[in-house]
Amino acid sequence: MRVLTWLGEEPFRVFFLSGILFSIAGVALWPLFYAGWLGFYPGVSHARVMIECFGGAFVFGFLGTAGPRILSAPRLTPWELAGLFLLHVGSGVGHLLALTVWGDRLFLALLAGFCATLGTRLIFFRRSPPPPPLLLAGTGLLCGLAGTVLWLNPAWLPDAKLHRLAGLLLYQGFLLAPIMGVGVFLFPRLLGGDFGEPTPGSATRRALLQTLFAAATLLASFCVEVWVDARAGLLLRAAAFGIALVQVRWRRAPDAPPPGTLASALRAWCLPLALLGLLAPAFDFARHVALDHLLFIGGFGLLCLIVASRVLFGHSGNLPGFARKSWIARCIVFLIVLAALTRASADFKASIQISHHQYAAWSWIIAALVWALWHARRFFKKDASPG
């Protein structure tokens, strides 16, 4: 029970590990399919595993750890953690077996349970108000709920437009909104500064208005893309991304040490690829599925691993390790950027499509395995005073 209590206080330890393993399994579906070893086309299963079971694991792990601390509320109990984690694993197994409906049902139960867990702490037990940017994290959770509910009720999707809306809410809103919110709060810390919390008073009110505007712009972008014009919706979504991140304190303290490999990758690769992934489909919408992977792999994927690395280093008693230069981190970043660019270029020429799908898959698999082995000892190494 002591171990379970500890894991309940720091649920990222089990969710980050399961998330990276699910990402390997979800990406491996493509090489298995092309080798003739898979009895179904993996398009839907791959997408669901990567969004719900990989991205979702990092959302649940981070917010489940940081949320109660930010609110000065009780941590997750062992039973809450066990229930949420079993739903997470069941959802992933269902999607890997192409049982999409069951996978979505379990994910919906997980998402609803997680919202109830944090919501209870927010309403009844908080001692500190949440910083305004974290309202975007709540927006992402609501997007995930709405998108999954729509997928599970085909009668509510009488035309292709509503079908497209469900996909945007789940595949983009569920992860993009938390990244925008957590980014405002956490990116300064990754770059060697302090948490990006506004000072009380007018600064907090201004941050709250900016956050609400970014959330409204993001949600409006989905509606504009579906019912007005796809290009306008994509440009509006990129604008929402910029509105949120303009709050980030990009300037580092004069006495701060040089940024490490992962912090440098955040500015040099992760955020540019995320922004490119939002903008590029606006100018070549016919290939938006391929170009979206600049956002999914280079943005969502790389950022999950950067933030998770910061959490793992901090909570294992080796916070300075995150700020160091590392050849292992360089290899991971290189492979993920290669996977993003290779997958994004796959649809530009029919003769390279299958090979590029496989190159991108193997690049991600190797990067994910290296990342998991790099942090293996940190997943369950306890720090007396976590950072």
C-alpha positions as CSV (number, residue, x, y, z in Angstrom):
1,M,0.0,0.0,0.0
2,R,2.9,2.4,0.6
3,V,4.1,1.8,-2.9
4,L,0.6,2.4,-4.3
5,T,0.2,5.5,-2.2
6,W,3.5,6.8,-3.6
7,L,2.4,6.0,-7.2
8,G,-0.9,7.7,-6.6
9,E,0.9,10.8,-5.6
10,E,3.1,10.6,-8.7
11,P,1.0,8.8,-11.3
12,F,3.3,9.9,-14.1
13,R,5.6,7.0,-13.2
14,V,3.1,4.4,-14.5
15,F,1.4,6.5,-17.2
16,F,4.6,7.7,-18.9
17,L,6.0,4.2,-19.0
18,S,2.8,2.7,-20.4
19,G,2.4,5.6,-22.8
20,I,5.8,5.1,-24.5
21,L,5.2,1.4,-24.7
22,F,1.8,1.9,-26.3
23,S,3.4,4.3,-28.8
24,I,5.8,1.6,-29.9
25,A,3.0,-0.9,-30.3
26,G,0.8,1.6,-32.1
27,V,3.5,2.6,-34.6
28,A,4.6,-1.0,-35.1
29,L,1.2,-1.8,-36.6
30,W,2.4,-0.3,-39.9
31,P,5.5,-2.5,-40.4
32,L,3.4,-5.5,-39.3
33,F,0.7,-4.6,-41.8
34,Y,3.1,-4.1,-44.7
35,A,4.8,-7.4,-43.9
36,G,1.4,-9.2,-44.1
37,W,1.3,-10.2,-40.5
38,L,-1.7,-8.1,-39.5
39,G,-5.2,-9.1,-40.4
40,F,-6.7,-5.5,-40.5
41,Y,-5.8,-2.1,-41.9
42,P,-4.3,-0.2,-39.0
43,G,-5.3,3.3,-39.8
44,V,-7.9,3.8,-37.1
45,S,-6.2,1.7,-34.5
46,H,-2.9,3.5,-35.0
47,A,-4.5,6.9,-34.7
48,R,-6.5,6.0,-31.6
49,V,-3.5,4.4,-29.8
50,M,-1.3,7.3,-30.5
51,I,-3.8,10.0,-29.4
52,E,-5.7,8.2,-26.6
53,C,-3.0,5.8,-25.2
54,F,0.3,7.6,-25.9
55,G,-0.7,11.3,-25.8
56,G,-3.4,10.6,-23.3
57,A,-1.0,8.8,-21.0
58,F,1.2,11.8,-20.9
59,V,-1.7,14.2,-20.3
60,F,-3.1,12.0,-17.4
61,G,0.4,11.4,-16.0
62,F,1.4,15.1,-15.9
63,L,-2.0,16.6,-14.9
64,G,-2.6,13.8,-12.4
65,T,0.7,14.7,-10.7
66,A,0.8,18.4,-11.1
67,G,-2.9,19.2,-10.8
68,P,-3.3,18.3,-7.1
69,R,0.0,20.0,-6.2
70,I,-1.0,23.2,-8.0
71,L,-4.4,23.2,-6.2
72,S,-2.8,22.3,-2.9
73,A,-5.3,19.4,-2.8
74,P,-5.1,15.8,-1.8
75,R,-3.1,13.5,-4.2
76,L,-4.7,10.7,-6.1
77,T,-5.5,7.7,-3.9
78,P,-4.2,4.2,-4.7
79,W,-7.7,3.1,-5.7
80,E,-8.2,6.1,-8.0
81,L,-4.9,5.4,-9.7
82,A,-5.7,1.7,-10.1
83,G,-9.0,2.3,-11.6
84,L,-7.8,4.9,-14.0
85,F,-4.7,2.9,-15.0
86,L,-6.7,-0.3,-15.7
87,L,-9.1,1.7,-17.9
88,H,-6.1,3.1,-19.8
89,V,-4.5,-0.3,-20.3
90,G,-7.9,-1.8,-21.4
91,S,-8.5,1.0,-23.9
92,G,-5.0,0.5,-25.4
93,V,-5.4,-3.3,-25.7
94,G,-8.8,-2.8,-27.3
95,H,-7.5,-0.5,-29.9
96,L,-4.5,-2.7,-30.7
97,L,-6.9,-5.6,-31.3
98,A,-9.0,-3.3,-33.6
99,L,-11.9,-3.3,-31.1
100,T,-12.4,0.4,-31.7
101,V,-15.8,0.7,-30.0
102,W,-14.6,-1.0,-26.8
103,G,-11.3,1.0,-26.8
104,D,-13.3,4.2,-27.1
105,R,-15.7,3.2,-24.4
106,L,-12.9,2.5,-22.0
107,F,-11.2,5.7,-22.9
108,L,-14.4,7.7,-22.4
109,A,-14.7,6.1,-18.9
110,L,-11.1,6.9,-18.2
111,L,-11.5,10.5,-19.3
112,A,-14.7,11.0,-17.4
113,G,-13.2,9.4,-14.3
114,F,-10.1,11.6,-14.6
115,C,-12.2,14.8,-15.0
116,A,-14.2,13.7,-11.9
117,T,-11.1,13.1,-9.9
118,L,-9.5,16.5,-10.7
119,G,-12.9,18.3,-10.6
120,T,-13.7,17.1,-7.1
121,R,-10.3,18.4,-5.9
122,L,-10.8,21.7,-7.8
123,I,-14.3,22.3,-6.3
124,F,-14.1,20.9,-2.8
125,F,-10.5,20.6,-1.7
126,R,-8.4,23.3,-3.4
127,R,-6.5,25.7,-1.2
128,S,-5.0,27.6,-4.2
129,P,-6.7,28.7,-7.4
130,P,-5.4,27.2,-10.6
131,P,-3.2,29.5,-12.7
132,P,-5.2,30.8,-15.7
133,P,-3.3,28.9,-18.4
134,L,-4.3,25.6,-17.0
135,L,-7.9,26.4,-18.0
136,L,-6.7,25.3,-21.5
137,A,-5.9,21.9,-20.1
138,G,-9.5,21.7,-19.0
139,T,-10.6,22.7,-22.5
140,G,-8.5,19.8,-23.9
141,L,-10.2,17.3,-21.6
142,L,-13.6,18.6,-22.7
143,C,-12.6,18.3,-26.4
144,G,-11.6,14.7,-25.7
145,L,-14.9,13.9,-24.1
146,A,-16.9,15.6,-26.8
147,G,-15.0,13.9,-29.6
148,T,-15.2,10.5,-28.1
149,V,-18.9,10.8,-27.3
150,L,-19.6,11.7,-30.9
151,W,-17.5,8.8,-32.2
152,L,-19.5,6.4,-30.0
153,N,-22.8,7.6,-31.3
154,P,-22.8,7.3,-35.1
155,A,-26.5,8.4,-35.3
156,W,-25.2,11.8,-34.1
157,L,-22.9,12.0,-37.2
158,P,-25.3,12.2,-40.1
159,D,-22.9,13.8,-42.5
160,A,-19.2,14.1,-43.1
161,K,-18.9,17.5,-41.5
162,L,-19.9,16.3,-38.1
163,H,-17.6,13.3,-38.5
164,R,-14.7,15.7,-39.3
165,L,-15.6,17.8,-36.2
166,A,-15.4,14.7,-34.0
167,G,-12.0,13.9,-35.4
168,L,-10.7,17.4,-34.8
169,L,-11.9,17.5,-31.2
170,L,-10.3,14.2,-30.3
171,Y,-7.2,14.2,-32.5
172,Q,-6.2,17.8,-32.1
173,G,-8.2,19.6,-29.4
174,F,-7.5,16.9,-26.8
175,L,-3.8,17.4,-27.0
176,L,-3.3,20.8,-28.4
177,A,-5.2,22.7,-25.7
178,P,-3.3,21.1,-22.8
179,I,0.0,21.7,-24.6
180,M,-0.9,25.4,-25.0
181,G,-1.9,25.7,-21.4
182,V,0.9,23.7,-19.8
183,G,3.3,25.3,-22.2
184,V,2.6,28.8,-20.8
185,F,3.1,27.4,-17.3
186,L,6.0,25.1,-17.9
187,F,8.1,26.2,-20.9
188,P,9.9,28.9,-18.9
189,R,11.0,26.3,-16.4
190,L,12.2,24.0,-19.2
191,L,14.3,26.9,-20.5
192,G,16.0,27.5,-17.2
193,G,13.7,30.1,-15.6
194,D,10.9,29.8,-13.1
195,F,7.3,28.8,-13.6
196,G,5.4,31.3,-15.8
197,E,2.9,32.4,-13.2
198,P,1.6,36.0,-13.5
199,T,1.8,38.2,-10.5
200,P,-1.5,38.7,-8.6
201,G,-3.8,41.5,-9.7
202,S,-3.9,43.0,-13.2
203,A,-1.3,40.5,-14.6
204,T,-3.5,37.6,-13.5
205,R,-6.6,39.1,-15.0
206,R,-4.8,39.8,-18.2
207,A,-3.5,36.2,-18.4
208,L,-7.1,34.9,-17.7
209,L,-8.5,37.0,-20.6
210,Q,-5.7,35.8,-22.9
211,T,-6.3,32.2,-21.9
212,L,-10.1,32.5,-22.5
213,F,-9.4,34.1,-25.9
214,A,-7.0,31.4,-26.9
215,A,-9.5,28.7,-25.9
216,A,-12.4,30.3,-27.7
217,T,-10.2,30.8,-30.8
218,L,-9.1,27.2,-30.8
219,L,-12.7,25.9,-30.5
220,A,-13.9,28.4,-33.2
221,S,-11.1,27.1,-35.5
222,F,-12.7,23.6,-35.5
223,C,-16.1,25.0,-36.4
224,V,-14.7,27.3,-39.1
225,E,-12.7,24.5,-40.7
226,V,-15.7,22.2,-40.8
227,W,-18.5,24.6,-41.8
228,V,-16.8,27.7,-43.4
229,D,-13.4,27.1,-45.0
230,A,-10.7,24.6,-44.2
231,R,-7.8,27.0,-44.8
232,A,-9.4,29.7,-42.6
233,G,-9.9,27.2,-39.8
234,L,-6.3,26.0,-39.9
235,L,-4.9,29.6,-39.9
236,L,-7.2,30.4,-37.0
237,R,-5.9,27.4,-35.1
238,A,-2.3,28.5,-35.7
239,A,-3.4,32.0,-34.4
240,A,-4.8,30.4,-31.2
241,F,-1.5,28.6,-30.7
242,G,0.4,31.9,-31.0
243,I,-2.1,33.7,-28.7
244,A,-1.4,31.2,-26.0
245,L,2.3,31.0,-26.3
246,V,2.8,34.8,-26.5
247,Q,2.4,34.6,-22.7
248,V,5.5,32.4,-22.3
249,R,8.5,34.2,-20.8
250,W,11.0,33.3,-23.4
251,R,13.8,35.4,-21.9
252,R,16.0,33.4,-19.6
253,A,17.6,34.9,-16.5
254,P,21.0,36.5,-17.1
255,D,22.7,34.1,-14.7
256,A,20.9,31.0,-16.0
257,P,23.2,28.3,-17.4
258,P,23.1,27.5,-21.1
259,P,20.0,25.3,-22.0
260,G,20.5,21.6,-22.3
261,T,19.9,19.5,-25.4
262,L,16.2,19.0,-24.7
263,A,15.5,22.6,-23.9
264,S,17.2,23.7,-27.1
265,A,15.2,21.1,-29.1
266,L,12.0,22.7,-27.7
267,R,12.8,26.0,-29.4
268,A,14.7,24.7,-32.4
269,W,12.5,21.8,-33.4
270,C,9.4,21.1,-31.4
271,L,7.6,24.4,-31.5
272,P,8.6,25.2,-35.1
273,L,7.4,21.8,-36.3
274,A,4.1,22.2,-34.3
275,L,3.5,25.5,-35.9
276,L,4.4,24.2,-39.4
277,G,2.1,21.3,-38.8
278,L,-0.7,23.7,-38.1
279,L,0.0,26.0,-41.1
280,A,1.2,23.6,-43.9
281,P,-2.2,21.8,-44.3
282,A,-3.8,25.2,-45.0
283,F,-1.8,25.5,-48.2
284,D,-2.1,21.8,-49.3
285,F,-5.2,20.5,-47.7
286,A,-5.4,17.5,-50.1
287,R,-2.3,16.1,-48.2
288,H,-3.4,17.3,-44.8
289,V,-3.2,13.8,-43.3
290,A,0.5,13.5,-44.0
291,L,1.2,17.1,-43.1
292,D,-0.7,16.8,-39.9
293,H,2.1,14.4,-38.7
294,L,4.5,17.4,-38.4
295,L,2.2,18.4,-35.6
296,F,1.5,14.9,-34.3
297,I,5.1,13.6,-34.3
298,G,7.3,16.8,-34.2
299,G,4.9,18.7,-32.0
300,F,2.9,16.5,-29.8
301,G,5.3,13.5,-29.7
302,L,8.5,15.3,-29.2
303,L,7.0,17.7,-26.6
304,C,5.6,14.8,-24.6
305,L,9.1,13.3,-24.4
306,I,10.7,16.6,-23.5
307,V,8.3,17.5,-20.7
308,A,8.3,13.9,-19.4
309,S,12.1,14.0,-19.3
310,R,12.0,17.1,-17.2
311,V,9.5,15.5,-14.8
312,L,11.5,12.3,-14.6
313,F,14.8,14.0,-14.0
314,G,13.2,16.3,-11.4
315,H,11.3,13.6,-9.5
316,S,14.3,11.2,-9.4
317,G,16.7,13.6,-7.7
318,N,18.7,14.6,-10.7
319,L,17.2,17.8,-11.9
320,P,20.5,19.2,-13.3
321,G,20.6,16.2,-15.6
322,F,17.8,17.7,-17.7
323,A,19.9,20.8,-18.4
324,R,23.0,19.0,-19.6
325,K,24.1,18.4,-23.1
326,S,23.5,14.8,-24.0
327,W,24.3,12.7,-27.1
328,I,21.5,10.3,-26.2
329,A,19.0,13.2,-26.2
330,R,20.4,14.4,-29.6
331,C,19.8,10.9,-31.0
332,I,16.2,10.9,-29.8
333,V,15.5,14.4,-31.1
334,F,17.1,13.5,-34.5
335,L,15.1,10.3,-34.9
336,I,11.8,12.0,-34.0
337,V,12.4,14.9,-36.4
338,L,13.4,12.4,-39.0
339,A,10.1,10.4,-38.4
340,A,8.1,13.6,-38.7
341,L,9.7,14.8,-41.9
342,T,9.6,11.3,-43.5
343,R,6.0,10.7,-42.6
344,A,4.9,14.2,-43.8
345,S,6.6,13.7,-47.2
346,A,5.2,10.2,-47.8
347,D,2.1,11.4,-49.7
348,F,3.9,13.6,-52.2
349,K,5.0,10.6,-54.4
350,A,3.1,7.3,-54.7
351,S,6.3,5.3,-55.2
352,I,7.7,6.3,-51.8
353,Q,4.6,6.2,-49.7
354,I,4.9,2.7,-48.2
355,S,8.7,2.9,-47.7
356,H,8.3,6.3,-46.0
357,H,5.6,5.0,-43.8
358,Q,8.0,2.2,-42.6
359,Y,11.0,4.5,-42.3
360,A,9.0,6.9,-40.1
361,A,7.6,4.0,-38.0
362,W,11.1,2.5,-37.4
363,S,12.5,6.0,-36.6
364,W,9.9,6.5,-33.9
365,I,10.2,3.0,-32.5
366,I,14.0,3.3,-32.1
367,A,13.6,6.8,-30.6
368,A,11.0,5.6,-28.2
369,L,13.0,2.6,-27.1
370,V,16.1,4.7,-26.6
371,W,14.1,7.2,-24.5
372,A,12.5,4.4,-22.4
373,L,15.9,2.8,-21.7
374,W,17.5,6.2,-21.0
375,H,15.0,6.9,-18.3
376,A,14.5,3.3,-17.1
377,R,16.1,3.8,-13.7
378,R,14.2,7.1,-13.2
379,F,10.7,5.8,-13.6
380,F,10.6,4.3,-10.1
381,K,13.5,6.2,-8.4
382,K,12.1,8.3,-5.6
383,D,13.4,11.7,-4.7
384,A,12.9,13.0,-1.2
385,S,12.3,16.5,-2.5
386,P,11.0,16.2,-6.2
387,G,11.4,19.2,-8.6
